């Protein structure tokens, strides 16, 4: 009984606490990032804006795009991520996917063209073999290029304020936790 009462009390407190406006949270989170951190901003009107962060002034964040600064209204940002280094495995997988797709198409087209006098079932088998061979043949070198270049890791920009969520409690139980940001 006491657990149910504590749960209800926790939900009541969480619903009554004043939450800062989403734009204010985003402005504080972006302002806390180090100058020249590479960010990726997304929103309904923005699509995607990426580049080193400049100043955060009022309700606007400035992003460097080449030699010019782009003003992005913070109210239009629904998701913000910051670059967190390169991941070689992610780059390898991305390169191998691209190579397998391109190589599979090329292999299938070349083998289908080479088999102009084959019957229907033989043509399908040879085209499928060309698809597989081409995918493997192109995936290996492009995967190695992706391994050398690496892929970018992105972490979400954390907002200030409070959060209510499920947490792992003792003895494998799940509990409800409240996280408060203290300035």
N, C-alpha and C positions, 0 to 999 in steps of 0.2 A: 504494500500500500504506500509506503513512504517513497519508493522509487517512482511510482506514478505521480505522486504529489511533487516530487523534485523535478520530474520531467515537465510537468505542466507549469511549474514556477519558472523554470529555465526558459521555456518558450515564451511565457508572458514577459519576462525581463528582456529577452532578445527582441521581441516585437515592439516594446515600448522605447528602447534605447534610440536616441536620434541618430540616424545615419547621415553622414555628410553626402552632399550631392555627388553623383557619379563623376561629373566633370571636375569637381574639386578634388576628389580622390585621385583621378587620373593626372591632374596638374601637379599634385604633390608627389606622386610616384615618378612622373617624368622629370620633375625638378630635382629629385634626389639622385638621378643618374649622373655619373661623371660626364663632364663636357666631352664631346666628340665620340661618345658611345654610339655604335651603329644600332639603330632601331628600325623596326618594321611596324608601321601603323596601318590599321585597317578600319574601315567604316563603310556605311552604306553609300555615302557620296564620294568617299576617298578611293575606293577600290583598294589600292595598296601603295603606300609611300614608304620608301626605304632610303636611309642615308644616315650620316653622322648627325647627332642632335646638337642644336645650337642652344639658344636661350629659350626659356619658358617665361613669357611675359603675359601676365593676366590670364586670359582665356585662349592664348595662342602659343603654339610651340613652333619653333623654326628649325627646319631640317635643311642641311646642305645638300644640294644637288649640283655637283660640278662646282662652278664658280658663283652660283647664285643661291640665295636662301629662299626656301618655300615656306610660306606661312600656312600652318594647318590649324584650324579651329579645334580645340580640345573637345568641345561638345560633340563633334562629329566622329570621334574615335571610339570604336567599340572594342578593339583589341590592340594591345601594344606588346611587342616582344623586343628583347634586347639580345644582340649577338653574344654568344658565349663560347667562342672558339670553334675550331675545325674538328670534324669527325671523319677520319679516313675511311672507316667501314661504311658509313652512310654515303660517302662519295663513291666508293667502289660499287655499292649496290645500285646507286642511281646510274652510274656509267654503264654497268652491265645490263640494266633494264633497257636503256636507250639502244645499246648495241644489239641486244637480242631482238628488239622490235624491228630495227632497220635491217639487220642481217636476215631475219626470218622472212621478211617481205622480199628482199633481193634474192635470197636462195630459192624461195617458192617460184618467183617469176622466171628466174634463169632455168630452173629444172623443168618447169612447165613448157617453156619455149624450146628446150632441147628435146622434149618428148612429143614432137608433133605427129608421129606416126603410131603412138601407143593407143591401146584401147582405153575405154573409160575408167575401169578399175585400176589399171596399171598407171594411168595418168595421175589419178588421185594419190596413189601410193608414192609415186616418184615426186610429186609436188610436196607431199607431206614430209618426205625425207629431205628435200631441199630446204623446207622451212626449218626443220630441226638442225640440219647441218649449218645452214646460214646463221641461225640464232647463236649456236655455240661458237662458230668461227668469229663472229663479230663481238660477242659478249666478252670474250676473254681480253682482247686488247683494250676495249673501251672501259672495262672494269679496272684494268691496271692503270689507265689514265685517271680514272676517278679515284683510285687509291692514292695516286701521287698528288692529286689536287685536293682531295677531301671535300666534304660537304659542310655547310654552315650549321651549327647548333643554335637554336633559338630558345630562350627562356621567357616566359611571360613576365611582364612588369607587374610587380605586386602593388596592390592598392593598400592605402592606409584604412583605418576604420576597424570595425569588429567583424568577425566571421563566426558563424555557428555551423558546426559540422560534426560528423561522426568521427570518433577517435578509437584507437585500439586500447582497450582497458586491460587490467590484469586478468590472468587466467583465461585468455582467449576471448574475453567478452568485448562487446562493442559498447561504447558510451557516447555521450554527446558532450562536445567541448565548445567553449567560447574562447576566441582569441581576440585580445584587445591590444591595439597599438597605442603605446604611450609615447607622446612626443618628448 
